[in-house]
Amino acid sequence: MNIESNLNHIKSSLPEHVTLVAVSKTKPVSDLMEAYQAGQRIFGENKVQEMVEKHEQMPKDTQWHMIGHLQRNKVKYMAEFVDLIHGVDSFKLLKEIDKQAKKHNRTINCLLQIKIAEEDSKFGMSSTEAKSLLTSEDFSTLTNVSIVGVMGMATFTDDTNQIEQEFKRLKLAFEDLKSIHTKLEIISMGMSGDYQLAIDCGSTMVRVGSSIFGVRNYSMNN
């Protein structure tokens, strides 16, 4: 399996306006370095500790995206270097990110996670909740976070029709929120199996792991 050719294959199929996040969770630094040497700079991790360890070993111009569900007590460990947090699903979490970003005198970019899937297990807020957050007085007091877009995860299903409906739901939520918060630019949706469909539905950022690095090995807890 050749990471470089996988990466080039995917990149050649992406439109100019779509950003590729290489999902590197559970993968060793040697794999990440292979992708880095092939020109990839943005990596997505879903565990803070793993991201911190890899950040210490990787070149400093690597950009780190937190794509997993984030607990408030973990924010402080990555506040110094994280580039984008995809899964902001509550004001409490946003407030903590703001507080930790302030300590490092930086602004952290965040995406609001919108619940678009029918499954109960997926995190996220409704479009209405996101709207309330962005227009709230509490939100206007935060100085060190910037909401730059939305993120959503479709239901894990083979029903392309359903996935397409859910992706379109996120695009609509984005348009709706952008009318009140003009800084919004990013729609993060689509993974290895469905990123082409996501792009057709308006995605500007795709999170691809197994199509680059091969199937994940969860027994390897490095």
PyRosetta script that sets phi, psi and omega in degrees:
from pyrosetta import init, pose_from_sequence

init()
pose = pose_from_sequence("MNIESNLNHIKSSLPEHVTLVAVSKTKPVSDLMEAYQAGQRIFGENKVQEMVEKHEQMPKDTQWHMIGHLQRNKVKYMAEFVDLIHGVDSFKLLKEIDKQAKKHNRTINCLLQIKIAEEDSKFGMSSTEAKSLLTSEDFSTLTNVSIVGVMGMATFTDDTNQIEQEFKRLKLAFEDLKSIHTKLEIISMGMSGDYQLAIDCGSTMVRVGSSIFGVRNYSMNN")
pose.set_psi(1, 127.1)
pose.set_omega(1, -175.2)
pose.set_phi(2, -111.9)
pose.set_psi(2, 109.7)
pose.set_omega(2, -176.8)
pose.set_phi(3, -60.5)
pose.set_psi(3, -42.2)
pose.set_omega(3, -177.9)
pose.set_phi(4, -61.6)
pose.set_psi(4, -45.9)
pose.set_omega(4, -178.3)
pose.set_phi(5, -70.8)
pose.set_psi(5, -34.7)
pose.set_omega(5, 174.9)
pose.set_phi(6, -58.7)
pose.set_psi(6, -45.8)
pose.set_omega(6, -177.8)
pose.set_phi(7, -63.0)
pose.set_psi(7, -47.2)
pose.set_omega(7, -179.7)
pose.set_phi(8, -63.0)
pose.set_psi(8, -37.3)
pose.set_omega(8, 179.6)
pose.set_phi(9, -62.3)
pose.set_psi(9, -45.4)
pose.set_omega(9, -179.3)
pose.set_phi(10, -68.0)
pose.set_psi(10, -46.7)
pose.set_omega(10, -178.0)
pose.set_phi(11, -59.6)
pose.set_psi(11, -37.2)
pose.set_omega(11, -178.5)
pose.set_phi(12, -68.6)
pose.set_psi(12, -18.8)
pose.set_omega(12, -179.2)
pose.set_phi(13, -95.0)
pose.set_psi(13, -3.9)
pose.set_omega(13, -178.3)
pose.set_phi(14, -92.9)
pose.set_psi(14, 135.8)
pose.set_omega(14, 173.9)
pose.set_phi(15, -63.6)
pose.set_psi(15, 158.7)
pose.set_omega(15, -178.7)
pose.set_phi(16, -50.3)
pose.set_psi(16, -39.6)
pose.set_omega(16, -172.7)
pose.set_phi(17, -84.5)
pose.set_psi(17, 2.3)
pose.set_omega(17, -176.7)
pose.set_phi(18, -103.9)
pose.set_psi(18, 127.0)
pose.set_omega(18, 179.9)
pose.set_phi(19, -92.6)
pose.set_psi(19, 136.5)
pose.set_omega(19, 179.0)
pose.set_phi(20, -99.7)
pose.set_psi(20, 121.4)
pose.set_omega(20, 172.2)
pose.set_phi(21, -101.4)
pose.set_psi(21, 117.7)
pose.set_omega(21, 178.0)
pose.set_phi(22, -82.3)
pose.set_psi(22, 112.6)
pose.set_omega(22, -177.4)
pose.set_phi(23, -80.1)
pose.set_psi(23, 107.5)
pose.set_omega(23, -169.9)
pose.set_phi(24, -108.9)
pose.set_psi(24, 13.2)
pose.set_omega(24, -178.7)
pose.set_phi(25, -58.6)
pose.set_psi(25, 141.3)
pose.set_omega(25, -177.6)
pose.set_phi(26, 68.3)
pose.set_psi(26, -3.3)
pose.set_omega(26, -178.3)
pose.set_phi(27, -91.2)
pose.set_psi(27, 144.1)
pose.set_omega(27, 180.0)
pose.set_phi(28, -71.2)
pose.set_psi(28, 157.3)
pose.set_omega(28, -179.3)
pose.set_phi(29, -57.0)
pose.set_psi(29, -32.5)
pose.set_omega(29, 179.8)
pose.set_phi(30, -59.9)
pose.set_psi(30, -37.2)
pose.set_omega(30, 176.8)
pose.set_phi(31, -67.5)
pose.set_psi(31, -42.0)
pose.set_omega(31, 179.7)
pose.set_phi(32, -63.2)
pose.set_psi(32, -39.7)
pose.set_omega(32, -179.7)
pose.set_phi(33, -65.1)
pose.set_psi(33, -34.2)
pose.set_omega(33, 177.6)
pose.set_phi(34, -63.0)
pose.set_psi(34, -43.3)
pose.set_omega(34, 178.3)
pose.set_phi(35, -67.6)
pose.set_psi(35, -39.0)
pose.set_omega(35, 179.5)
pose.set_phi(36, -61.2)
pose.set_psi(36, -44.9)
pose.set_omega(36, -178.9)
pose.set_phi(37, -67.7)
pose.set_psi(37, -21.2)
pose.set_omega(37, 177.1)
pose.set_phi(38, -88.4)
pose.set_psi(38, 6.7)
pose.set_omega(38, 174.2)
pose.set_phi(39, 104.9)
pose.set_psi(39, -3.6)
pose.set_omega(39, -179.3)
pose.set_phi(40, -78.9)
pose.set_psi(40, 133.8)
pose.set_omega(40, -179.3)
pose.set_phi(41, -119.6)
pose.set_psi(41, -18.3)
pose.set_omega(41, -175.7)
pose.set_phi(42, -105.9)
pose.set_psi(42, 122.1)
pose.set_omega(42, -178.8)
pose.set_phi(43, -123.5)
pose.set_psi(43, 141.4)
pose.set_omega(43, -179.4)
pose.set_phi(44, -112.4)
pose.set_psi(44, 130.2)
pose.set_omega(44, 178.2)
pose.set_phi(45, -124.5)
pose.set_psi(45, 154.3)
pose.set_omega(45, 178.9)
pose.set_phi(46, -115.1)
pose.set_psi(46, 1.1)
pose.set_omega(46, 175.0)
pose.set_phi(47, -125.9)
pose.set_psi(47, 127.7)
pose.set_omega(47, -173.5)
pose.set_phi(48, -61.6)
pose.set_psi(48, -45.2)
pose.set_omega(48, -176.9)
pose.set_phi(49, -60.1)
pose.set_psi(49, -42.3)
pose.set_omega(49, 180.0)
pose.set_phi(50, -64.9)
pose.set_psi(50, -39.3)
pose.set_omega(50, 179.9)
pose.set_phi(51, -65.3)
pose.set_psi(51, -42.0)
pose.set_omega(51, 179.9)
pose.set_phi(52, -61.9)
pose.set_psi(52, -44.9)
pose.set_omega(52, -179.8)
pose.set_phi(53, -62.3)
pose.set_psi(53, -42.9)
pose.set_omega(53, -178.9)
pose.set_phi(54, -70.7)
pose.set_psi(54, -37.4)
pose.set_omega(54, 178.6)
pose.set_phi(55, -57.8)
pose.set_psi(55, -37.9)
pose.set_omega(55, -179.1)
pose.set_phi(56, -68.0)
pose.set_psi(56, -25.9)
pose.set_omega(56, -175.6)
pose.set_phi(57, -99.3)
pose.set_psi(57, -17.7)
pose.set_omega(57, -174.7)
pose.set_phi(58, -92.7)
pose.set_psi(58, 159.3)
pose.set_omega(58, 177.2)
pose.set_phi(59, -55.5)
pose.set_psi(59, 150.0)
pose.set_omega(59, -171.3)
pose.set_phi(60, -71.1)
pose.set_psi(60, -14.8)
pose.set_omega(60, 178.3)
pose.set_phi(61, -90.0)
pose.set_psi(61, 10.0)
pose.set_omega(61, 174.0)
pose.set_phi(62, -71.2)
pose.set_psi(62, 138.1)
pose.set_omega(62, 176.8)
pose.set_phi(63, -104.4)
pose.set_psi(63, 135.3)
pose.set_omega(63, -176.0)
pose.set_phi(64, -111.6)
pose.set_psi(64, 126.8)
pose.set_omega(64, 176.5)
pose.set_phi(65, -111.9)
pose.set_psi(65, 130.2)
pose.set_omega(65, 175.0)
pose.set_phi(66, -90.7)
pose.set_psi(66, 111.6)
pose.set_omega(66, -173.7)
pose.set_phi(67, -107.7)
pose.set_psi(67, -9.3)
pose.set_omega(67, -178.0)
pose.set_phi(68, -90.5)
pose.set_psi(68, -179.5)
pose.set_omega(68, 176.3)
pose.set_phi(69, -69.1)
pose.set_psi(69, 130.1)
pose.set_omega(69, -172.5)
pose.set_phi(70, -110.6)
pose.set_psi(70, 127.3)
pose.set_omega(70, 175.9)
pose.set_phi(71, -89.9)
pose.set_psi(71, 143.4)
pose.set_omega(71, -175.6)
pose.set_phi(72, -58.7)
pose.set_psi(72, -37.2)
pose.set_omega(72, -176.7)
pose.set_phi(73, -71.4)
pose.set_psi(73, -5.9)
pose.set_omega(73, -179.3)
pose.set_phi(74, -99.7)
pose.set_psi(74, -12.7)
pose.set_omega(74, -173.6)
pose.set_phi(75, -57.2)
pose.set_psi(75, -40.5)
pose.set_omega(75, -174.0)
pose.set_phi(76, -59.6)
pose.set_psi(76, -27.6)
pose.set_omega(76, -176.1)
pose.set_phi(77, -72.2)
pose.set_psi(77, -23.5)
pose.set_omega(77, -175.9)
pose.set_phi(78, -119.1)
pose.set_psi(78, 0.6)
pose.set_omega(78, -174.4)
pose.set_phi(79, -59.5)
pose.set_psi(79, -25.4)
pose.set_omega(79, -175.5)
pose.set_phi(80, -73.0)
pose.set_psi(80, -26.1)
pose.set_omega(80, -171.9)
pose.set_phi(81, -133.5)
pose.set_psi(81, -15.1)
pose.set_omega(81, -174.1)
pose.set_phi(82, -61.5)
pose.set_psi(82, 138.2)
pose.set_omega(82, -177.6)
pose.set_phi(83, -91.3)
pose.set_psi(83, -38.0)
pose.set_omega(83, -178.4)
pose.set_phi(84, -151.3)
pose.set_psi(84, 133.1)
pose.set_omega(84, 176.0)
pose.set_phi(85, -107.5)
pose.set_psi(85, 117.7)
pose.set_omega(85, -173.2)
pose.set_phi(86, -81.4)
pose.set_psi(86, -32.9)
pose.set_omega(86, -166.1)
pose.set_phi(87, -105.9)
pose.set_psi(87, 50.6)
pose.set_omega(87, 178.7)
pose.set_phi(88, -80.0)
pose.set_psi(88, 112.7)
pose.set_omega(88, -173.4)
pose.set_phi(89, -120.2)
pose.set_psi(89, 11.5)
pose.set_omega(89, 176.4)
pose.set_phi(90, -159.5)
pose.set_psi(90, 157.6)
pose.set_omega(90, 177.6)
pose.set_phi(91, -67.0)
pose.set_psi(91, -36.3)
pose.set_omega(91, 179.9)
pose.set_phi(92, -57.5)
pose.set_psi(92, -42.2)
pose.set_omega(92, 179.5)
pose.set_phi(93, -66.8)
pose.set_psi(93, -43.1)
pose.set_omega(93, -179.9)
pose.set_phi(94, -60.4)
pose.set_psi(94, -39.8)
pose.set_omega(94, -179.1)
pose.set_phi(95, -65.0)
pose.set_psi(95, -38.9)
pose.set_omega(95, 178.2)
pose.set_phi(96, -67.2)
pose.set_psi(96, -40.8)
pose.set_omega(96, 178.6)
pose.set_phi(97, -61.9)
pose.set_psi(97, -42.3)
pose.set_omega(97, 178.7)
pose.set_phi(98, -60.1)
pose.set_psi(98, -45.7)
pose.set_omega(98, -178.1)
pose.set_phi(99, -62.3)
pose.set_psi(99, -44.2)
pose.set_omega(99, -178.4)
pose.set_phi(100, -73.0)
pose.set_psi(100, -34.2)
pose.set_omega(100, 178.8)
pose.set_phi(101, -64.7)
pose.set_psi(101, -38.2)
pose.set_omega(101, 180.0)
pose.set_phi(102, -59.5)
pose.set_psi(102, -40.6)
pose.set_omega(102, -179.3)
pose.set_phi(103, -60.2)
pose.set_psi(103, -29.4)
pose.set_omega(103, -178.9)
pose.set_phi(104, -102.3)
pose.set_psi(104, 8.7)
pose.set_omega(104, 176.5)
pose.set_phi(105, 55.6)
pose.set_psi(105, 45.0)
pose.set_omega(105, 178.9)
pose.set_phi(106, -140.7)
pose.set_psi(106, 164.9)
pose.set_omega(106, 176.0)
pose.set_phi(107, -106.6)
pose.set_psi(107, 130.1)
pose.set_omega(107, -179.9)
pose.set_phi(108, -103.7)
pose.set_psi(108, 127.7)
pose.set_omega(108, 177.1)
pose.set_phi(109, -77.9)
pose.set_psi(109, 138.5)
pose.set_omega(109, -177.2)
pose.set_phi(110, -136.2)
pose.set_psi(110, 152.9)
pose.set_omega(110, 171.7)
pose.set_phi(111, -114.1)
pose.set_psi(111, 141.2)
pose.set_omega(111, 174.8)
pose.set_phi(112, -84.0)
pose.set_psi(112, 128.4)
pose.set_omega(112, 179.3)
pose.set_phi(113, -85.4)
pose.set_psi(113, 117.4)
pose.set_omega(113, -179.3)
pose.set_phi(114, -100.6)
pose.set_psi(114, 132.7)
pose.set_omega(114, -180.0)
pose.set_phi(115, -79.9)
pose.set_psi(115, 111.0)
pose.set_omega(115, -178.8)
pose.set_phi(116, -113.5)
pose.set_psi(116, -16.0)
pose.set_omega(116, -175.7)
pose.set_phi(117, -84.1)
pose.set_psi(117, 155.9)
pose.set_omega(117, 176.7)
pose.set_phi(118, -77.4)
pose.set_psi(118, -25.1)
pose.set_omega(118, -177.1)
pose.set_phi(119, -62.0)
pose.set_psi(119, 144.4)
pose.set_omega(119, 178.9)
pose.set_phi(120, -76.0)
pose.set_psi(120, -24.2)
pose.set_omega(120, -171.4)
pose.set_phi(121, -73.0)
pose.set_psi(121, -17.1)
pose.set_omega(121, -175.6)
pose.set_phi(122, -79.7)
pose.set_psi(122, 139.0)
pose.set_omega(122, 178.0)
pose.set_phi(123, -80.5)
pose.set_psi(123, 169.3)
pose.set_omega(123, 174.5)
pose.set_phi(124, 135.4)
pose.set_psi(124, 165.9)
pose.set_omega(124, 178.8)
pose.set_phi(125, -110.7)
pose.set_psi(125, 161.9)
pose.set_omega(125, 176.5)
pose.set_phi(126, -77.8)
pose.set_psi(126, 163.9)
pose.set_omega(126, 179.1)
pose.set_phi(127, -59.0)
pose.set_psi(127, -38.2)
pose.set_omega(127, -180.0)
pose.set_phi(128, -65.2)
pose.set_psi(128, -42.2)
pose.set_omega(128, 178.5)
pose.set_phi(129, -64.2)
pose.set_psi(129, -39.2)
pose.set_omega(129, 179.5)
pose.set_phi(130, -63.7)
pose.set_psi(130, -39.6)
pose.set_omega(130, 179.5)
pose.set_phi(131, -63.9)
pose.set_psi(131, -45.3)
pose.set_omega(131, 178.9)
pose.set_phi(132, -60.7)
pose.set_psi(132, -41.3)
pose.set_omega(132, -179.9)
pose.set_phi(133, -61.2)
pose.set_psi(133, -49.9)
pose.set_omega(133, -175.4)
pose.set_phi(134, -66.3)
pose.set_psi(134, -23.3)
pose.set_omega(134, -178.9)
pose.set_phi(135, -102.0)
pose.set_psi(135, 1.6)
pose.set_omega(135, -176.0)
pose.set_phi(136, -77.3)
pose.set_psi(136, 155.7)
pose.set_omega(136, 177.7)
pose.set_phi(137, -67.2)
pose.set_psi(137, -36.8)
pose.set_omega(137, 178.3)
pose.set_phi(138, -56.6)
pose.set_psi(138, -44.0)
pose.set_omega(138, -178.6)
pose.set_phi(139, -63.0)
pose.set_psi(139, -38.1)
pose.set_omega(139, -177.3)
pose.set_phi(140, -67.7)
pose.set_psi(140, -13.5)
pose.set_omega(140, 178.9)
pose.set_phi(141, -86.1)
pose.set_psi(141, -11.6)
pose.set_omega(141, -177.9)
pose.set_phi(142, -79.9)
pose.set_psi(142, 129.7)
pose.set_omega(142, -174.0)
pose.set_phi(143, -110.7)
pose.set_psi(143, -16.4)
pose.set_omega(143, -171.1)
pose.set_phi(144, -118.8)
pose.set_psi(144, 20.0)
pose.set_omega(144, 171.9)
pose.set_phi(145, -127.9)
pose.set_psi(145, 149.5)
pose.set_omega(145, 177.1)
pose.set_phi(146, -131.1)
pose.set_psi(146, 121.2)
pose.set_omega(146, 177.7)
pose.set_phi(147, -85.6)
pose.set_psi(147, 113.4)
pose.set_omega(147, -172.5)
pose.set_phi(148, -112.3)
pose.set_psi(148, 2.8)
pose.set_omega(148, 179.7)
pose.set_phi(149, 170.6)
pose.set_psi(149, -165.7)
pose.set_omega(149, -179.3)
pose.set_phi(150, -128.9)
pose.set_psi(150, 158.2)
pose.set_omega(150, 176.7)
pose.set_phi(151, -134.5)
pose.set_psi(151, 146.9)
pose.set_omega(151, 177.1)
pose.set_phi(152, -150.2)
pose.set_psi(152, 152.6)
pose.set_omega(152, 177.5)
pose.set_phi(153, -122.0)
pose.set_psi(153, 125.4)
pose.set_omega(153, -179.5)
pose.set_phi(154, -77.1)
pose.set_psi(154, 163.4)
pose.set_omega(154, 176.6)
pose.set_phi(155, -61.3)
pose.set_psi(155, 144.2)
pose.set_omega(155, 178.3)
pose.set_phi(156, -81.4)
pose.set_psi(156, 93.8)
pose.set_omega(156, -175.0)
pose.set_phi(157, -152.2)
pose.set_psi(157, 161.1)
pose.set_omega(157, 175.7)
pose.set_phi(158, -89.6)
pose.set_psi(158, -3.2)
pose.set_omega(158, -178.1)
pose.set_phi(159, -78.6)
pose.set_psi(159, 93.5)
pose.set_omega(159, -177.0)
pose.set_phi(160, -57.3)
pose.set_psi(160, -35.1)
pose.set_omega(160, -179.9)
pose.set_phi(161, -60.8)
pose.set_psi(161, -44.4)
pose.set_omega(161, -179.9)
pose.set_phi(162, -66.0)
pose.set_psi(162, -43.4)
pose.set_omega(162, 179.3)
pose.set_phi(163, -59.7)
pose.set_psi(163, -42.8)
pose.set_omega(163, -179.6)
pose.set_phi(164, -62.2)
pose.set_psi(164, -43.0)
pose.set_omega(164, 177.6)
pose.set_phi(165, -59.4)
pose.set_psi(165, -42.3)
pose.set_omega(165, -178.0)
pose.set_phi(166, -68.4)
pose.set_psi(166, -40.4)
pose.set_omega(166, 176.8)
pose.set_phi(167, -61.8)
pose.set_psi(167, -42.4)
pose.set_omega(167, -179.6)
pose.set_phi(168, -64.7)
pose.set_psi(168, -31.2)
pose.set_omega(168, 178.0)
pose.set_phi(169, -63.6)
pose.set_psi(169, -39.8)
pose.set_omega(169, 179.9)
pose.set_phi(170, -68.9)
pose.set_psi(170, -40.4)
pose.set_omega(170, 179.2)
pose.set_phi(171, -61.8)
pose.set_psi(171, -40.5)
pose.set_omega(171, 178.5)
pose.set_phi(172, -65.4)
pose.set_psi(172, -42.5)
pose.set_omega(172, 178.9)
pose.set_phi(173, -61.1)
pose.set_psi(173, -41.3)
pose.set_omega(173, 179.1)
pose.set_phi(174, -59.7)
pose.set_psi(174, -49.6)
pose.set_omega(174, -178.9)
pose.set_phi(175, -60.0)
pose.set_psi(175, -41.8)
pose.set_omega(175, -179.1)
pose.set_phi(176, -63.0)
pose.set_psi(176, -46.2)
pose.set_omega(176, -177.8)
pose.set_phi(177, -72.7)
pose.set_psi(177, -32.3)
pose.set_omega(177, -179.0)
pose.set_phi(178, -65.0)
pose.set_psi(178, -27.2)
pose.set_omega(178, 179.4)
pose.set_phi(179, -66.9)
pose.set_psi(179, -23.3)
pose.set_omega(179, 177.7)
pose.set_phi(180, -108.5)
pose.set_psi(180, -15.3)
pose.set_omega(180, -177.6)
pose.set_phi(181, -137.2)
pose.set_psi(181, 90.7)
pose.set_omega(181, -168.8)
pose.set_phi(182, -68.5)
pose.set_psi(182, -12.5)
pose.set_omega(182, -179.7)
pose.set_phi(183, -69.5)
pose.set_psi(183, -12.0)
pose.set_omega(183, -175.7)
pose.set_phi(184, -66.5)
pose.set_psi(184, 128.0)
pose.set_omega(184, 179.2)
pose.set_phi(185, -132.1)
pose.set_psi(185, -30.7)
pose.set_omega(185, -169.4)
pose.set_phi(186, -100.3)
pose.set_psi(186, 134.1)
pose.set_omega(186, 168.2)
pose.set_phi(187, -119.1)
pose.set_psi(187, 104.2)
pose.set_omega(187, -177.4)
pose.set_phi(188, -94.8)
pose.set_psi(188, 103.9)
pose.set_omega(188, 175.5)
pose.set_phi(189, -156.3)
pose.set_psi(189, 149.8)
pose.set_omega(189, -179.5)
pose.set_phi(190, 106.2)
pose.set_psi(190, 132.9)
pose.set_omega(190, 179.7)
pose.set_phi(191, -130.3)
pose.set_psi(191, -170.0)
pose.set_omega(191, -174.0)
pose.set_phi(192, -45.7)
pose.set_psi(192, -45.7)
pose.set_omega(192, -173.2)
pose.set_phi(193, -80.4)
pose.set_psi(193, -19.4)
pose.set_omega(193, -171.0)
pose.set_phi(194, -138.0)
pose.set_psi(194, 18.8)
pose.set_omega(194, -173.9)
pose.set_phi(195, -68.2)
pose.set_psi(195, -30.1)
pose.set_omega(195, 178.3)
pose.set_phi(196, -64.8)
pose.set_psi(196, -41.7)
pose.set_omega(196, 177.8)
pose.set_phi(197, -64.3)
pose.set_psi(197, -41.2)
pose.set_omega(197, 179.5)
pose.set_phi(198, -60.3)
pose.set_psi(198, -42.1)
pose.set_omega(198, 179.6)
pose.set_phi(199, -63.9)
pose.set_psi(199, -41.5)
pose.set_omega(199, 177.1)
pose.set_phi(200, -59.8)
pose.set_psi(200, -29.7)
pose.set_omega(200, -178.3)
pose.set_phi(201, -92.3)
pose.set_psi(201, 4.5)
pose.set_omega(201, 173.7)
pose.set_phi(202, 112.5)
pose.set_psi(202, 6.3)
pose.set_omega(202, 180.0)
pose.set_phi(203, -63.5)
pose.set_psi(203, 142.3)
pose.set_omega(203, 174.5)
pose.set_phi(204, -116.8)
pose.set_psi(204, 0.1)
pose.set_omega(204, 179.3)
pose.set_phi(205, -150.1)
pose.set_psi(205, 123.2)
pose.set_omega(205, -179.1)
pose.set_phi(206, -114.9)
pose.set_psi(206, 146.4)
pose.set_omega(206, -177.2)
pose.set_phi(207, -111.6)
pose.set_psi(207, 102.7)
pose.set_omega(207, -172.8)
pose.set_phi(208, -118.8)
pose.set_psi(208, 125.1)
pose.set_omega(208, -179.1)
pose.set_phi(209, -117.4)
pose.set_psi(209, -69.8)
pose.set_omega(209, -172.4)
pose.set_phi(210, -63.5)
pose.set_psi(210, -28.5)
pose.set_omega(210, 178.4)
pose.set_phi(211, -71.6)
pose.set_psi(211, -16.2)
pose.set_omega(211, 176.5)
pose.set_phi(212, -99.2)
pose.set_psi(212, -52.2)
pose.set_omega(212, -170.6)
pose.set_phi(213, -99.1)
pose.set_psi(213, -2.2)
pose.set_omega(213, -175.3)
pose.set_phi(214, 86.2)
pose.set_psi(214, 176.1)
pose.set_omega(214, -175.2)
pose.set_phi(215, -67.2)
pose.set_psi(215, 141.3)
pose.set_omega(215, -176.4)
pose.set_phi(216, -73.2)
pose.set_psi(216, 144.6)
pose.set_omega(216, 177.1)
pose.set_phi(217, -110.9)
pose.set_psi(217, 103.4)
pose.set_omega(217, -174.2)
pose.set_phi(218, -79.7)
pose.set_psi(218, -12.4)
pose.set_omega(218, -179.7)
pose.set_phi(219, -77.4)
pose.set_psi(219, -16.4)
pose.set_omega(219, -179.7)
pose.set_phi(220, -88.4)
pose.set_psi(220, 93.3)
pose.set_omega(220, 177.1)
pose.set_phi(221, -93.7)
pose.set_psi(221, 90.4)
pose.set_omega(221, -177.7)
pose.set_phi(222, -87.5)
pose.dump_pdb("model.pdb")
